[in-house]
Amino acid sequence: MKYAMFTLSLPQCSPAEAAKMIKSAGYDGVEWRCAEQPSPLPPIPNCWGSNRATLDVHHWQTQASEFRRISHDHGLEVANLASYCCADNPDAIKRCIDIAHALGSPRLRITAPRYDGKTHYNDACRHAREAFAVAADLCRDAGVRGLLELHM
């Protein structure tokens, strides 16, 4: 069994610092957080809004090779992409598949569609199943495993 650490837990670290800490703690891999980042980053790091160990989803083309190199240089596998893409947004899933490929990640997280508080449960469940089916097809066709992220 191998273990990886999610970079959400290291908001104060640069990607290189995070990789160094993850490897020195004995982990085998890294799960890079990939989300929209504010610009400029707020001065005080935090997990969600000012995480320095996050690949910016809007600037991934210029950052992915550095994150991949950092992972490799520290002997870490990119175990997963923590992408926050939603099952009912195929364009976001396609973009995250591209990011996963660029990082060398075999997997990416896909969240369930948001519940609006008004839709009947059966309708919301049907919508989610249909959305996850489309997401599964996109991932399968691209050779990436989509993981259902259900806590969000």
C-alpha positions in Angstrom: 0.0 0.0 0.0 1.2 3.5 -0.8 0.2 6.8 0.9 -0.1 10.3 -0.5 -0.8 13.6 1.1 -3.3 16.2 -0.2 -1.7 19.7 -0.4 -4.7 21.4 1.1 -3.0 20.5 4.4 0.1 22.6 3.6 -1.3 26.1 2.7 1.8 27.9 3.9 4.2 26.0 1.6 5.3 26.6 -1.9 4.9 23.5 -4.2 8.6 22.6 -3.7 8.4 23.1 0.1 5.2 21.0 0.2 6.9 18.2 -1.8 9.9 18.2 0.4 7.8 18.0 3.6 5.6 15.3 2.1 8.6 13.1 1.2 10.4 13.7 4.5 7.2 12.6 6.3 7.5 9.3 4.5 4.7 9.6 1.9 4.9 8.0 -1.5 2.8 10.5 -3.4 1.2 13.8 -3.6 -2.4 14.8 -4.4 -2.1 18.3 -5.8 -4.9 20.7 -5.1 -6.1 22.3 -8.3 -8.5 25.3 -7.9 -9.1 28.9 -8.8 -6.6 31.1 -6.9 -7.1 34.7 -6.0 -4.5 37.1 -7.5 -2.7 38.3 -5.6 -2.8 35.7 -2.9 -3.9 37.1 0.5 -0.9 37.5 2.8 -2.0 35.0 5.4 -2.1 31.4 4.0 -5.1 29.3 4.6 -6.4 26.0 3.3 -9.1 27.3 0.9 -8.5 30.8 -0.2 -4.8 31.4 0.0 -3.1 28.0 -0.4 0.4 28.3 -1.9 0.6 24.6 -2.8 -2.3 24.9 -5.2 -2.1 24.6 -9.0 -4.3 27.4 -10.4 -7.0 25.9 -12.6 -6.9 29.0 -14.9 -3.1 29.0 -15.3 -2.4 25.3 -15.4 -0.7 25.3 -18.8 2.1 27.4 -17.4 2.3 25.6 -14.0 1.7 21.9 -14.6 5.2 21.1 -15.9 6.7 22.7 -12.8 4.4 20.7 -10.4 5.2 17.5 -12.3 9.0 18.2 -12.1 8.8 19.0 -8.4 6.9 15.8 -7.8 9.5 13.8 -9.8 12.5 15.6 -8.2 11.2 14.6 -4.7 10.5 11.0 -5.7 6.7 11.5 -5.3 4.0 9.9 -7.5 1.2 12.2 -8.5 -1.4 10.0 -7.0 -4.5 12.1 -7.8 -5.7 15.5 -8.9 -7.9 17.2 -6.4 -9.7 19.1 -9.1 -13.1 20.2 -7.6 -14.6 19.8 -11.0 -18.3 19.0 -10.9 -20.0 16.1 -12.6 -22.5 18.2 -14.4 -19.8 20.5 -16.0 -18.3 18.4 -18.9 -16.0 21.3 -20.0 -14.5 21.5 -16.5 -14.0 17.7 -16.5 -12.3 17.9 -19.9 -10.0 20.6 -18.6 -9.2 18.6 -15.5 -8.5 15.5 -17.6 -5.9 17.6 -19.5 -4.4 18.8 -16.3 -4.2 15.2 -14.9 -2.4 14.2 -18.1 0.0 17.1 -17.9 0.8 16.1 -14.3 1.0 12.4 -15.0 -1.9 11.8 -12.6 -3.9 8.6 -13.3 -6.9 9.9 -11.4 -9.0 13.0 -10.6 -11.7 13.9 -8.2 -15.2 14.7 -9.5 -17.7 16.3 -7.2 -21.5 15.7 -7.2 -23.8 18.4 -8.6 -24.7 21.1 -6.1 -28.1 20.7 -4.5 -30.2 23.9 -4.7 -32.5 23.0 -1.8 -35.6 23.1 -4.0 -35.3 20.2 -6.4 -37.0 16.9 -5.4 -34.5 14.4 -4.1 -35.4 11.8 -6.8 -34.9 14.4 -9.6 -31.6 15.6 -8.0 -30.4 12.0 -7.7 -31.3 11.2 -11.4 -29.5 14.4 -12.5 -26.4 13.3 -10.5 -26.4 9.8 -11.9 -26.7 11.1 -15.5 -23.9 13.6 -14.9 -21.6 11.0 -13.4 -22.3 8.7 -16.3 -21.1 11.4 -18.8 -18.1 12.1 -16.5 -17.3 8.4 -16.5 -17.4 8.2 -20.3 -15.1 11.3 -20.6 -12.6 9.8 -18.1 -12.7 6.4 -19.7 -12.1 7.7 -23.2 -9.2 9.8 -21.9 -7.6 6.9 -19.9 -8.0 8.7 -16.6 -10.0 7.3 -13.6 -12.6 9.6 -12.2 -13.2 9.4 -8.5 -16.5 10.4 -6.9 -16.0 13.1 -4.3 -19.1 13.0 -2.1 -18.3 15.2 0.9 -18.6 18.5 -0.8 
